[in-house]
Every structure is written in structure tokens, then in C-alpha cells.
Amino acid sequence: AMRAQELGFRAAKLEATLTGPYAHEGMSDPSPAAVTSIVAAVRAAVGPDFTLMVDVQYAFDSAEVVASMVTDWHARSLDVFFIETPLRMDLIDEIAALCRMLKAAGCPTRVAYGEWQATRHEVAA
């Protein structure tokens, strides 16, 4: 993110893939605390005026866990524009529940999905 900022970009997507099918080699701490520490370090490095998006690539199985993590980011003013694919694609009801939980908590962080969705039913959810 710092290099992108140096090059004049005003936003970057951070891949904080610590667990799940796309975990980066050598990274194996699946805890929300580990993801949060990375997000906080990047936010501190780039400052508040840089748009930050976070991709965790299907790392979690529970909307409640993700909602707690993301609302913590909001409480800590980490200002994340969106979290991408925090839950497996087949957990459509959990994805919808996550969106409702974040909205109810007043958390402005969006939930991004779609790269593997193939039917109108998935998109409608």
C-alpha cells in the first residue's frame, strides 16, 4: 500500500489471507486479531486519507465472527472501504446476515462479493 501511495494511487486492496484455501505461504494464523493487526499496521503506514480495502479470501465460516472483526475496525477508525469475500461463496445466507449485522451496527464498511457468483439467485441474495 505504501508503494502504491508513493506512485500516486489513492487506494489499494490489501490481501490479508492468513487462512483458508488461498492462504499465503507461511501465514497460518486464522484469528480475526491477526487480520486486524495487519489492517491496523497498513492503516498506520498510509495514513487516514488513503482508501483501504481488505480481501481475506474466504477465511471465515461465521457472519458473527466477521461482523465483530469489522465493527472493531470501525471502532478503531481503521476506515476500511470494503472487506472482500470473508465467507465461502456457498454461505449465501451468512453473507446476507453479515451485511445486515454491519448495517445494524452502523458500520459503513461494505461487503464485496461476486467474482465466483454465476447465477441470478446468488447475485440476488
Contact map, one row per residue, 1 for C-alpha under 8 A:
11111000001111000000000000000000000000000100010000000000000000000000000000000000000000000000000000000000000000000000000000000
11111100000000000000000000000000000000000000110000000000000000000000000000000000000000000000000000000000000000000000000000000
11111110000000000000000000000000000000000000000000000000000000000000000000000000000000000000000000000000000000000000000000000
11111111111100000000000000000000000000000000000000000000000000000000000000000000000000000000000000000000000000000000000000000
11111111111000000000000000000000000000000000010001000000000000000000000000000000000000000000000000000000000000000000000000000
01111111100000000000000000000000000000000000000000000000000000000000000000000000000000000000000000000000000000000000000000000
00111111100000000000000000000000000000000000000000000000000000000000000000000000000000000000000000000000000000000000000000000
00011111110000000000000000000000000000000000000000000000000000000000000000000000000000000000000000000000000000000000000000000
00011111111100000000000000000000000000000000000000000000000000000000000000000000000000000000000000000000000000000000000000000
00011001111100000000000000000000000000000000000011100000000000000000000000000000000000000000000000000000000000000000000000000
10011000111110000000000000000000000000000000000001111000000000000000000000000000000000000000000000000000000000000000000000000
10010000111111000000000000000000000000000000000001111000000000000000000000000000000000000000000000000000000000000000000000000
10000000001111100000000000000000000000000000000000011110000000000000000000000000000000000000000000000000000000000000000000000
10000000000111110000000000000000000000100000000000011110000000000000000000000000000000000000000000000000000000000000000000000
00000000000011111000000000000000000000000000000000000111100000000000000000000000000000000000000000000000000000000000000000000
00000000000001111100000000000000001001100000000000000111000000000000000000000000000000000000000000000000000000000000000000000
00000000000000111111011100100000000000000000000000000011101000000000000000000000000000000000000000000000000000000000000000000
00000000000000011111001100111100001000000000000000000001001000000000000000000000000000000000000000000000000000000000000000000
00000000000000001111111100111100000000000000000000000000001000000000000000000000000000000000000000000000000000000000000000000
00000000000000001111111000000000000000000000000000000000111100000000000000000000000000000000000000000000000000000000000000000
00000000000000000011111000000000000000000000000000000000111000000000000000000000000000000000000000000000000000000000000000000
00000000000000001011111100000000000000000000000000000000100000000000000000000000000000000000000000000000000000000000000000000
00000000000000001111111110110000000000000000000000000000100000000000000000000000000000000000000000000000000000000000000000000
00000000000000001110011111100000000000000000000000000000000000000000000000000000000000000000000000000000000000000000000000000
00000000000000000000001111100000000000000000000000000000000000000000000000000000000000000000000000000000000000000000000000000
00000000000000000000000111110000000000000000000000000000000000000000000000000000000000000000000000000000000000000000000000000
00000000000000001110001111111000000000000000000000000000000000000000000000000000000000000000000000000000000000000000000000000
00000000000000000110001001111100000000000000000000000000000000000000000000000000000000000000000000000000000000000000000000000
00000000000000000110000000111110010000000000000000000000000000000000000000000000000000000000000000000000000000000000000000000
00000000000000000110000000011111011000000000000000000000001000000000000000000000000000000000000000000000000000000000000000000
00000000000000000000000000001111111000000000000000000000000000000000000000000000000000000000000000000000000000000000000000000
00000000000000000000000000000111111100000000000000000000000000001100100000000000000000000000000000000000000000000000000000000
00000000000000000000000000000011111110000000000000000000000000000000100000000000000000000000000000000000000000000000000000000
00000000000000000000000000001111111111000000000000000000000000000000000000000000000000000000000000000000000000000000000000000
00000000000000010100000000000111111111100000000000000000000000000000000000000000000000000000000000000000000000000000000000000
00000000000000000000000000000001111111110000000000000000000000000000100010000000000000000000000000000000000000000000000000000
00000000000000000000000000000000111111111000000000000000000000000000000000000000000000000000000000000000000000000000000000000
00000000000000010000000000000000011111111100000000000000000000000000000000000000000000000000000000000000000000000000000000000
00000000000001010000000000000000001111111110000000000100000000000000000000000100000000000000000000000000000000000000000000000
00000000000000000000000000000000000111111111000000000000000000000000000000000100000000000000000000000000000000000000000000000
00000000000000000000000000000000000011111111100000000000000000000000000000000000000000000000000000000000000000000000000000000
10000000000000000000000000000000000001111111110000000000000000000000000000000000000000000000000000000000000000000000000000000
00000000000000000000000000000000000000111111111100010000000000000000000000000100000000000000000000000000000000000000000000000
00000000000000000000000000000000000000011111111100000000000000000000000000000000000000000000000000000000000000000000000000000
01000000000000000000000000000000000000001111111000000000000000000000000000000000000000000000000000000000000000000000000000000
11001000000000000000000000000000000000000111111111000000000000000000000000000000000000000000000000000000000000000000000000000
00000000000000000000000000000000000000000011111111000000000000000000000000000000000000000000000000000000000000000000000000000
00000000000000000000000000000000000000000011011111100000000000000000000000000110000000000000000000000000000000000000000000000
00000000010000000000000000000000000000000000011111100000000000000000000000000000000000000000000000000000000000000000000000000
00001000011100000000000000000000000000000000011111110000000000000000000000000000000000000000000000000000000000000000000000000
00000000011100000000000000000000000000000000000111111000000000000000000000000011100000000000000000000000000000000000000000000
00000000001111000000000000000000000000000010000001111100000000000000000000000011110000000000000000000000000000000000000000000
00000000001111000000000000000000000000000000000000111110000000000000000000000001111100000000000000000000000000000000000000000
00000000000011110000000000000000000000100000000000011111000000000000000000000001011100000000000000000000000000000000000000000
00000000000011111000000000000000000000000000000000001111100000000000000000000000001111000000000000000000000000000000000000000
00000000000000111100000000000000000000000000000000000111111000000000000000000000001111000000000000000000000000000000000000000
00000000000000101001111000000000000000000000000000000011111000000000000000000000000111100000000000000000000000000000000000000
00000000000000000001100000000000000000000000000000000001111110000000000000000000000011111000000000000000000000000000000000000
00000000000000001111100000000100000000000000000000000001111110000000000000000000000001110000000000000000000000000000000000000
00000000000000000001000000000000000000000000000000000000011111101100000000000000000001110000000000000000000000000000000000000
00000000000000000000000000000000000000000000000000000000011111100000000000000000000000110010000000000000000000000000000000000
00000000000000000000000000000000000000000000000000000000000111111100000000000000000000100000010000000000000000000000000000000
00000000000000000000000000000000000000000000000000000000000111111110000000000000000000100000011011000000000000000000000000000
00000000000000000000000000000000000000000000000000000000000001111111000000000000000000000000000001001000000000000000000000000
00000000000000000000000000000001000000000000000000000000000101111111100000000000000000000000000000000000000000000000000000000
00000000000000000000000000000001000000000000000000000000000101111111110000000000000001000000000001000000000000000000000000000
00000000000000000000000000000000000000000000000000000000000000111111111000000000000000000000000001001100000000000000000000000
00000000000000000000000000000000000000000000000000000000000000011111111100000000000000000000000000000000000000000000000000000
00000000000000000000000000000001100100000000000000000000000000001111111110000000000000000000000000000000000000000000000000000
00000000000000000000000000000000000000000000000000000000000000000111111111000000000000000000000000000100001010000000000000000
00000000000000000000000000000000000000000000000000000000000000000011111111100000000000000000000000000100101000000000000000000
00000000000000000000000000000000000000000000000000000000000000000001111111110000000000000000000000000000000000000000000000000
00000000000000000000000000000000000100000000000000000000000000000000111111111111000000000000000000000000000000000000000000000
00000000000000000000000000000000000000000000000000000000000000000000011111111111000000000000000000000000001110000000000000000
00000000000000000000000000000000000000000000000000000000000000000000001111111100000000000000000000000000000000000000000000000
00000000000000000000000000000000000000000000000000000000000000000000000111111100000000000000000000000000000000000000000000000
00000000000000000000000000000000000000000000000000000000000000000000000011111110000000000000000000000000000000000000000000000
00000000000000000000000000000000000000110010000100000000000000000000000011111111000000000000000000000000000000000000000000000
00000000000000000000000000000000000000000000000100110000000000000000000011001111100000000000000000000000000010000000000000000
00000000000000000000000000000000000000000000000000111100000000000000000011000111111000000000000000000000000010000000000000000
00000000000000000000000000000000000000000000000000111000000000000000000000000011111000000000000000000000000111000000000000000
00000000000000000000000000000000000000000000000000011100000000000000000000000001111100000000000000000000000011110000000000000
00000000000000000000000000000000000000000000000000001111000000000000000000000001111111000000000000000000000011110000000000000
00000000000000000000000000000000000000000000000000001111100000000000000000000000011111000000000000000000000000111000000000000
00000000000000000000000000000000000000000000000000000011110000000000000000000000001111111000000000000000000000111000000000000
00000000000000000000000000000000000000000000000000000011111100000100000000000000001111110000000000000000000000000000000000000
00000000000000000000000000000000000000000000000000000000111111100000000000000000000011111010011000000000000000000000000000000
00000000000000000000000000000000000000000000000000000000011110000000000000000000000011111110000000000000000000000000000000000
00000000000000000000000000000000000000000000000000000000010000000000000000000000000010111111000000000000000000000001100000000
00000000000000000000000000000000000000000000000000000000000000000000000000000000000000011111000000000000000000000000000000000
00000000000000000000000000000000000000000000000000000000000010000000000000000000000000111111111000000000000000000000000000000
00000000000000000000000000000000000000000000000000000000000000000000000000000000000000001111111100000000000000000000000001001
00000000000000000000000000000000000000000000000000000000000000000000000000000000000000000011111110000000000000000000000000001
00000000000000000000000000000000000000000000000000000000000001100000000000000000000000100011111111000000000000000000000000000
00000000000000000000000000000000000000000000000000000000000000100000000000000000000000100011111111100000000000000000000000000
00000000000000000000000000000000000000000000000000000000000000000000000000000000000000000001111111110000000000000000000000001
00000000000000000000000000000000000000000000000000000000000000100000000000000000000000000000111111111000000000000000000000000
00000000000000000000000000000000000000000000000000000000000000110110000000000000000000000000011111111100000000000000000000000
00000000000000000000000000000000000000000000000000000000000000000000000000000000000000000000001111111110000001100000000000000
00000000000000000000000000000000000000000000000000000000000000000000000000000000000000000000000111111111000000000000000000000
00000000000000000000000000000000000000000000000000000000000000010010000000000000000000000000000011111111100000000000000000000
00000000000000000000000000000000000000000000000000000000000000000010011000000000000000000000000001111111111110000000000000000
00000000000000000000000000000000000000000000000000000000000000000000000000000000000000000000000000111111111100000000000000000
00000000000000000000000000000000000000000000000000000000000000000000000000000000000000000000000000011111111000000000000000000
00000000000000000000000000000000000000000000000000000000000000000000001000000000000000000000000000001111111000000000000000000
00000000000000000000000000000000000000000000000000000000000000000000000000000000000000000000000000000111111100000000000000000
00000000000000000000000000000000000000000000000000000000000000000000011001000000000000000000000000000111111110000000000000000
00000000000000000000000000000000000000000000000000000000000000000000000001000000100000000000000000000110011111000000000000000
00000000000000000000000000000000000000000000000000000000000000000000010001000011111000000000000000000100001111100000000000000
00000000000000000000000000000000000000000000000000000000000000000000000000000000111000000000000000100000000111110000000000000
00000000000000000000000000000000000000000000000000000000000000000000000000000000011110000000000000100000000011111000000000000
00000000000000000000000000000000000000000000000000000000000000000000000000000000011110000000000000000000000001111100000000000
00000000000000000000000000000000000000000000000000000000000000000000000000000000000110000000000000000000000000111111100000000
00000000000000000000000000000000000000000000000000000000000000000000000000000000000000000000000000000000000000011111100000100
00000000000000000000000000000000000000000000000000000000000000000000000000000000000000000000000000000000000000001111100000000
00000000000000000000000000000000000000000000000000000000000000000000000000000000000000001000000000000000000000001111110000000
00000000000000000000000000000000000000000000000000000000000000000000000000000000000000001000000000000000000000001111111001100
00000000000000000000000000000000000000000000000000000000000000000000000000000000000000000000000000000000000000000001111101100
00000000000000000000000000000000000000000000000000000000000000000000000000000000000000000000000000000000000000000000111111100
00000000000000000000000000000000000000000000000000000000000000000000000000000000000000000000000000000000000000000000011111110
00000000000000000000000000000000000000000000000000000000000000000000000000000000000000000000000000000000000000000000001111111
00000000000000000000000000000000000000000000000000000000000000000000000000000000000000000001000000000000000000000000111111111
00000000000000000000000000000000000000000000000000000000000000000000000000000000000000000000000000000000000000000100111111111
00000000000000000000000000000000000000000000000000000000000000000000000000000000000000000000000000000000000000000000000111111
00000000000000000000000000000000000000000000000000000000000000000000000000000000000000000001100100000000000000000000000011111
